Amino acid sequence: MTDSPAHPAPLADPHLVYDPLAADGPKDVVILGSTGSIGTQAIDLVLRNPGRFRVTALSANGGRTALLAEQAHRLRVRTVAVAREDAVPALREALAAAYGPGEPLPEILAGPDAATQVAASACHTVLNGITGSIGLAPTLAALQAGRTLALANKESLIVGGPLVKELAKPGQIIPVDSEHAALFQALAAGTRADVRKLVVTASGGPFRGRTRAELADVTVEDALAHPTWAMGPVITVNSATLVNKGLEVIEAHLLYDIPFDRIEVVVHPQSYVHSMVEFTDGSTIAQATPPDMRGPIAIGLGWPERVPDAAPAFDWSKASTWEFFPLDDEAFPAVNLARHVGRLAGTAPAVFNAANEECVAAFLNGALPFNGIMETVTRVVEEHGTPATGTSLTVSDVLEAETWARARARELTATTATAEARA
């Protein structure tokens, strides 16, 4: 990929600051996915830094209305949005319980477009912490509205890369994934021409060191027992299959405009080094902190300023060992498959991501074995074939490809479950 006149810099560039609404006082922030892991940690950061940030709106799926109401009250937000319209009665009741007599209640938005509406509302920064490709529309809305986008929803960039690149201005996106926030910071150490390769680190998940045969009978409980990170079930299973790392390779390619053959994945069990940049003079700059997402969130919300004490630092007076291992592509084929769909571009990444989401759901429900996740995703990708081009992608193209991929993944999953039942 090369620069075009419309995009003289990568989507994420630490040397550029997109700040059309610079003003004195706290930054107005919208948090999408506020009751999830990213959202709750972002709110913790905001509450500890009231002079820096002010939250104006929250969005959530609607499954945790009591927590959402508590967040709204503590932050004094103007608007609360839920994707599930059937959650509105419970949300109203929770808000009434959280707010005192005479306190004005926030506006409530509901429905599948609610998060997209608040993403375009008046603010400085939108933190997209939604999980899954449903985050694409809010991502596009935030960019279209001219907001700085702190992006934790990697799927929206994966499935809609060309759409995001068409809208994003240089410096408008600040990555919040720990790996991409690390690359973002390390890239500040040199010019773009100095970069030889990006090195994305992976914890290896709970199954590091196991062979493909040894993965055949692992359970859901095994897959959810991540050794270093506390995340939601879908992301945790993606870490176990290393699909998350495949998605991050595609994301790194799109964010930093580095070819796939110059993006490497290494296994680092301690999760202390979050990623590295190797420069042409042989130097490697690594970004390291103890595993804690509040650091990357602080980069996303505060850049170009750093937020003091956002996350814990290392105690260098204590001995520690940091290990690095090559990735086992045979046991964990997800990264190579992701490189393949990333090179195909077009709707291929959307198909990969949608099929994986369906297969993970099937695995969590006991309808698919662990190795069946990638076997099924690979077959769906192969059946999808080669998209004609990635340059004329539309939202309708993405939705149509996702719908087909989900349906085909469910068909294949049902066939697998039937075959296993007969066996």
C-alpha positions as CSV (number, residue, x, y, z in Angstrom):
1,M,0.0,0.0,0.0
2,T,1.3,3.4,-0.9
3,D,0.2,6.9,0.1
4,S,-2.3,8.7,-2.1
5,P,-2.7,12.5,-2.2
6,A,-5.8,12.1,-0.1
7,H,-3.9,10.2,2.6
8,P,-0.4,11.8,2.9
9,A,0.1,10.0,6.3
10,P,-1.0,6.7,7.9
11,L,-4.4,6.6,9.7
12,A,-2.6,6.6,13.0
13,D,0.5,8.8,13.2
14,P,2.0,9.9,16.6
15,H,3.7,12.9,14.8
16,L,0.3,14.4,13.9
17,V,-2.4,15.7,16.2
18,Y,-5.9,16.1,14.9
19,D,-7.5,18.6,17.3
20,P,-10.2,20.7,15.6
21,L,-12.0,21.4,18.8
22,A,-9.0,22.4,21.0
23,A,-10.2,24.4,24.0
24,D,-9.4,25.1,27.6
25,G,-10.8,22.8,30.2
26,P,-11.7,19.1,30.2
27,K,-12.1,17.2,26.9
28,D,-15.7,16.2,26.2
29,V,-15.7,12.4,25.6
30,V,-18.3,9.9,24.4
31,I,-17.8,6.3,25.5
32,L,-19.3,3.6,23.4
33,G,-19.6,0.2,25.1
34,S,-19.4,1.7,28.6
35,T,-20.4,-1.4,30.5
36,G,-17.8,-3.6,28.9
37,S,-14.2,-4.1,29.9
38,I,-12.8,-1.1,28.0
39,G,-15.7,1.2,28.9
40,T,-15.5,0.5,32.7
41,Q,-11.7,1.1,32.7
42,A,-12.1,4.3,30.7
43,I,-14.7,5.5,33.3
44,D,-12.3,4.7,36.1
45,L,-9.6,6.8,34.3
46,V,-12.0,9.7,33.8
47,L,-13.2,9.7,37.4
48,R,-9.6,9.9,38.6
49,N,-8.9,12.8,36.2
50,P,-12.0,15.1,36.3
51,G,-9.9,18.1,35.3
52,R,-8.9,16.4,32.0
53,F,-12.0,14.6,30.8
54,R,-15.8,15.1,30.9
55,V,-18.1,12.3,29.6
56,T,-21.1,13.7,27.8
57,A,-22.7,10.4,26.6
58,L,-22.6,6.7,27.1
59,S,-23.8,3.8,25.0
60,A,-24.1,0.1,25.8
61,N,-25.9,-3.0,24.6
62,G,-28.5,-2.8,27.3
63,G,-27.8,-6.0,29.3
64,R,-26.4,-4.3,32.4
65,T,-28.9,-1.4,33.0
66,A,-28.1,-1.0,36.7
67,L,-24.4,-0.4,35.9
68,L,-25.2,1.9,33.0
69,A,-27.5,4.0,35.2
70,E,-24.8,4.2,37.9
71,Q,-22.2,5.3,35.4
72,A,-24.6,7.9,34.0
73,H,-25.3,9.3,37.4
74,R,-21.6,9.4,38.5
75,L,-20.5,11.1,35.3
76,R,-23.6,13.4,34.9
77,V,-23.9,12.6,31.2
78,R,-26.4,14.2,28.9
79,T,-27.4,11.1,27.0
80,V,-27.5,7.4,27.5
81,A,-28.0,5.0,24.6
82,V,-28.8,1.3,24.5
83,A,-28.9,-1.0,21.4
84,R,-31.7,-3.1,22.8
85,E,-35.0,-1.3,22.7
86,D,-36.5,-3.8,25.1
87,A,-34.0,-2.6,27.7
88,V,-35.5,0.8,28.0
89,P,-38.1,0.1,30.8
90,A,-35.4,-1.5,32.9
91,L,-33.0,1.4,32.2
92,R,-35.7,4.0,33.1
93,E,-36.2,2.2,36.4
94,A,-32.5,1.9,37.1
95,L,-32.0,5.6,36.3
96,A,-34.9,6.6,38.7
97,A,-33.2,4.5,41.4
98,A,-29.7,6.0,40.8
99,Y,-30.8,9.7,40.6
100,G,-32.0,11.6,43.6
101,P,-35.3,13.5,43.8
102,G,-35.3,16.5,41.5
103,E,-32.1,15.5,39.7
104,P,-32.6,15.8,35.9
105,L,-32.4,12.4,34.1
106,P,-30.3,12.0,31.0
107,E,-31.9,11.7,27.5
108,I,-32.4,8.0,26.5
109,L,-31.7,6.8,22.9
110,A,-32.6,3.2,22.0
111,G,-32.2,0.9,19.0
112,P,-29.5,-0.4,16.7
113,D,-28.6,3.1,15.6
114,A,-28.4,4.6,19.1
115,A,-24.6,4.2,19.4
116,T,-24.1,5.7,16.0
117,Q,-26.2,8.8,17.0
118,V,-24.1,9.5,20.1
119,A,-20.9,8.9,18.2
120,A,-21.8,11.9,16.0
121,S,-22.9,14.1,19.0
122,A,-21.0,17.2,20.1
123,C,-17.8,16.2,21.8
124,H,-14.0,16.2,21.3
125,T,-13.2,12.4,21.4
126,V,-15.3,9.3,20.8
127,L,-13.9,6.1,22.5
128,N,-15.3,3.2,20.6
129,G,-15.1,0.2,23.0
130,I,-17.8,-1.8,21.3
131,T,-17.0,-5.5,20.6
132,G,-17.6,-6.8,17.1
133,S,-18.3,-5.4,13.6
134,I,-21.4,-3.6,14.9
135,G,-18.9,-0.9,15.8
136,L,-18.4,0.0,12.2
137,A,-21.3,2.4,11.8
138,P,-20.4,4.4,15.0
139,T,-16.7,4.5,13.8
140,L,-17.8,6.0,10.5
141,A,-20.2,8.4,12.2
142,A,-17.5,9.7,14.6
143,L,-15.1,10.3,11.7
144,Q,-17.7,11.9,9.5
145,A,-18.6,14.3,12.4
146,G,-15.0,15.3,12.8
147,R,-14.4,13.7,16.2
148,T,-11.1,12.4,17.3
149,L,-11.6,8.6,17.4
150,A,-10.0,6.5,20.2
151,L,-10.4,3.2,18.5
152,A,-10.6,0.0,20.6
153,N,-13.1,-1.6,18.2
154,K,-10.6,-3.3,15.9
155,E,-13.4,-5.1,13.9
156,S,-14.7,-1.8,12.5
157,L,-11.3,-1.2,10.9
158,I,-10.9,-4.8,9.8
159,V,-14.3,-5.1,8.0
160,G,-14.5,-1.5,6.7
161,G,-10.8,-0.5,6.1
162,P,-11.3,1.3,2.8
163,L,-14.4,3.1,4.2
164,V,-12.5,4.2,7.3
165,K,-9.5,5.4,5.3
166,E,-11.8,7.4,3.0
167,L,-13.2,9.4,5.9
168,A,-10.3,9.6,8.4
169,K,-8.1,12.7,8.4
170,P,-4.4,12.3,9.3
171,G,-4.0,11.9,13.0
172,Q,-7.8,11.6,13.6
173,I,-7.5,8.0,14.9
174,I,-5.7,7.1,18.1
175,P,-5.5,3.3,18.6
176,V,-6.5,1.9,22.0
177,D,-5.6,-1.8,21.5
178,S,-2.6,-2.4,23.7
179,E,-0.5,-3.6,20.8
180,H,-1.4,-0.7,18.5
181,A,-1.1,1.8,21.2
182,A,2.4,0.4,21.8
183,L,3.3,0.6,18.1
184,F,1.9,4.2,18.1
185,Q,4.2,5.2,20.9
186,A,7.3,3.3,19.5
187,L,6.8,4.9,16.1
188,A,7.3,8.3,17.6
189,A,11.0,7.4,18.0
190,G,11.7,7.7,14.3
191,T,10.4,8.8,10.9
192,R,8.2,6.6,8.8
193,A,11.1,6.0,6.3
194,D,13.2,4.6,9.2
195,V,10.8,1.7,9.9
196,R,12.0,-1.7,8.9
197,K,9.2,-3.8,10.6
198,L,6.5,-3.9,13.1
199,V,6.6,-6.7,15.8
200,V,3.3,-7.5,17.3
201,T,3.5,-9.5,20.6
202,A,1.1,-12.2,21.6
203,S,0.7,-13.7,25.0
204,G,0.1,-17.1,23.4
205,G,-3.2,-17.4,25.4
206,P,-4.0,-20.3,27.6
207,F,-2.8,-22.9,25.1
208,R,0.8,-21.7,24.4
209,G,3.1,-24.6,23.7
210,R,0.3,-27.1,22.8
211,T,0.2,-28.9,19.5
212,R,-2.9,-28.9,17.2
213,A,-3.6,-32.5,18.3
214,E,-3.5,-31.4,22.0
215,L,-6.0,-28.7,21.3
216,A,-8.7,-31.1,20.0
217,D,-10.4,-31.7,23.3
218,V,-9.9,-28.4,25.2
219,T,-13.0,-27.1,26.9
220,V,-14.7,-23.7,27.0
221,E,-13.5,-23.3,30.6
222,D,-9.9,-24.0,29.4
223,A,-10.2,-21.4,26.6
224,L,-11.6,-18.7,29.0
225,A,-8.7,-19.1,31.5
226,H,-6.4,-16.4,30.0
227,P,-3.1,-16.2,31.9
228,T,-2.6,-12.4,31.9
229,W,-5.7,-10.5,30.7
230,A,-9.2,-10.2,32.0
231,M,-11.5,-9.8,29.0
232,G,-14.9,-10.7,27.7
233,P,-15.6,-14.3,26.5
234,V,-15.4,-13.5,22.7
235,I,-12.1,-11.7,23.0
236,T,-10.7,-14.3,25.3
237,V,-11.5,-17.1,22.9
238,N,-10.0,-15.0,20.1
239,S,-6.9,-14.8,22.2
240,A,-6.9,-18.6,22.7
241,T,-7.1,-19.2,18.9
242,L,-4.9,-16.2,18.1
243,V,-7.6,-14.8,15.8
244,N,-7.2,-11.6,17.8
245,K,-3.5,-11.5,16.7
246,G,-4.5,-12.1,13.1
247,L,-7.0,-9.2,13.3
248,E,-4.3,-7.0,14.8
249,V,-1.9,-7.8,11.9
250,I,-4.6,-6.5,9.5
251,E,-5.2,-3.5,11.8
252,A,-1.5,-2.7,11.9
253,H,-1.3,-2.8,8.1
254,L,-4.2,-0.4,7.8
255,L,-3.3,1.9,10.7
256,Y,0.4,2.3,9.8
257,D,0.5,1.6,6.1
258,I,3.2,-1.1,6.5
259,P,3.1,-4.2,4.1
260,F,2.1,-7.5,5.6
261,D,5.5,-9.0,5.0
262,R,7.0,-6.4,7.4
263,I,4.6,-7.2,10.2
264,E,5.8,-10.0,12.5
265,V,4.1,-11.8,15.4
266,V,6.1,-13.1,18.3
267,V,4.9,-14.9,21.5
268,H,5.7,-13.1,24.7
269,P,3.9,-14.9,27.6
270,Q,4.4,-12.2,30.3
271,S,2.5,-9.6,28.2
272,Y,4.9,-6.9,29.5
273,V,6.1,-5.8,26.0
274,H,3.0,-4.9,24.1
275,S,4.7,-4.5,20.7
276,M,7.9,-3.2,19.1
277,V,9.2,-1.3,16.1
278,E,12.4,-2.3,14.4
279,F,14.2,0.5,12.6
280,T,16.5,0.4,9.6
281,D,19.6,1.0,11.8
282,G,19.0,-2.2,13.7
283,S,17.5,-0.5,16.8
284,T,14.3,-1.9,18.2
285,I,12.0,0.3,20.3
286,A,9.7,-1.6,22.7
287,Q,6.8,-0.2,24.7
288,A,6.4,-2.0,28.0
289,T,4.1,-1.8,31.0
290,P,2.5,-4.3,33.3
291,P,-0.7,-5.7,31.7
292,D,-3.4,-3.0,32.2
293,M,-5.6,-1.5,29.6
294,R,-5.9,1.9,31.4
295,G,-2.5,2.9,29.9
296,P,-3.6,2.4,26.2
297,I,-7.0,4.0,27.1
298,A,-5.2,7.1,28.5
299,I,-3.2,7.3,25.3
300,G,-6.4,7.2,23.3
301,L,-8.1,9.9,25.3
302,G,-5.2,12.1,26.2
303,W,-2.8,12.2,23.3
304,P,-0.6,14.1,22.7
305,E,-0.5,14.5,26.5
306,R,0.2,11.7,28.8
307,V,-2.1,11.1,31.9
308,P,0.0,10.8,35.1
309,D,-0.4,7.5,36.9
310,A,-2.9,6.2,34.4
311,A,-1.7,2.7,35.0
312,P,0.8,0.9,37.2
313,A,4.5,1.0,36.4
314,F,7.2,-1.7,36.8
315,D,9.1,-2.1,40.0
316,W,12.6,-2.3,38.6
317,S,14.0,-3.2,42.0
318,K,12.5,-6.7,41.5
319,A,14.0,-9.4,39.3
320,S,11.8,-10.6,36.4
321,T,12.2,-12.7,33.2
322,W,10.9,-11.7,29.8
323,E,10.6,-14.4,27.2
324,F,10.0,-14.4,23.5
325,F,9.1,-17.4,21.3
326,P,8.3,-17.8,17.6
327,L,4.6,-18.4,16.7
328,D,3.5,-22.0,16.0
329,D,1.6,-21.5,12.7
330,E,0.5,-25.1,12.5
331,A,-1.2,-25.2,15.9
332,F,-2.5,-21.6,15.5
333,P,-3.2,-21.0,11.8
334,A,-5.3,-17.8,12.4
335,V,-2.5,-15.3,11.8
336,N,-1.5,-16.6,8.4
337,L,-5.2,-16.8,7.4
338,A,-5.6,-13.2,8.5
339,R,-2.6,-12.2,6.3
340,H,-4.3,-13.9,3.4
341,V,-7.6,-12.2,3.8
342,G,-5.9,-8.9,4.5
343,R,-4.0,-9.1,1.1
344,L,-7.3,-10.1,-0.6
345,A,-8.9,-7.0,1.0
346,G,-12.4,-6.0,-0.2
347,T,-15.0,-8.0,1.7
348,A,-12.6,-10.9,2.6
349,P,-11.7,-9.5,6.1
350,A,-15.4,-9.0,6.8
351,V,-16.1,-12.6,5.9
352,F,-13.2,-13.8,8.1
353,N,-14.4,-11.7,11.1
354,A,-18.1,-12.6,10.8
355,A,-17.5,-16.3,10.3
356,N,-15.2,-16.3,13.4
357,E,-17.8,-14.5,15.5
358,E,-20.3,-17.2,14.6
359,C,-17.9,-20.0,15.3
360,V,-16.8,-18.6,18.6
361,A,-20.5,-18.4,19.6
362,A,-20.9,-22.0,18.6
363,F,-17.9,-23.0,20.6
364,L,-19.1,-21.2,23.7
365,N,-22.5,-22.9,23.3
366,G,-20.8,-26.3,23.1
367,A,-21.8,-26.8,19.4
368,L,-18.3,-26.7,17.9
369,P,-14.9,-28.1,19.1
370,F,-12.0,-25.7,19.6
371,N,-10.1,-26.7,16.5
372,G,-13.4,-26.5,14.6
373,I,-13.4,-22.7,15.0
374,M,-10.5,-22.2,12.6
375,E,-11.4,-25.1,10.4
376,T,-14.8,-23.6,9.8
377,V,-13.6,-20.1,9.3
378,T,-11.0,-21.3,6.8
379,R,-13.7,-23.1,4.8
380,V,-16.0,-20.0,4.7
381,V,-13.1,-17.8,3.6
382,E,-12.2,-20.3,0.8
383,E,-15.8,-20.5,-0.4
384,H,-16.1,-16.7,-0.4
385,G,-13.2,-16.6,-2.9
386,T,-11.3,-13.5,-4.1
387,P,-13.1,-10.2,-3.9
388,A,-12.8,-8.1,-7.1
389,T,-11.4,-5.0,-5.4
390,G,-11.2,-3.2,-2.1
391,T,-11.2,0.3,-3.4
392,S,-15.0,0.5,-4.2
393,L,-16.2,-1.1,-1.0
394,T,-19.5,0.1,0.4
395,V,-21.3,-0.5,3.7
396,S,-23.9,-2.6,1.8
397,D,-21.1,-4.8,0.5
398,V,-19.8,-5.4,4.0
399,L,-23.2,-6.2,5.4
400,E,-24.1,-8.5,2.6
401,A,-20.7,-10.3,2.9
402,E,-21.2,-10.6,6.7
403,T,-24.7,-11.9,6.3
404,W,-23.6,-14.6,3.9
405,A,-20.5,-15.6,6.1
406,R,-22.6,-15.9,9.2
407,A,-25.2,-18.0,7.5
408,R,-22.6,-20.3,5.9
409,A,-20.7,-20.6,9.2
410,R,-23.9,-21.6,11.0
411,E,-24.6,-24.2,8.3
412,L,-21.2,-25.7,8.6
413,T,-21.3,-25.6,12.4
414,A,-24.7,-27.5,12.3
415,T,-23.2,-30.1,10.0
416,T,-20.2,-30.6,12.3
417,A,-22.5,-30.9,15.4
418,T,-24.7,-33.5,13.6
419,A,-21.7,-35.5,12.5
420,E,-20.2,-35.5,16.1
421,A,-23.6,-36.5,17.5
422,R,-23.8,-39.5,15.2
423,A,-20.2,-40.5,16.0
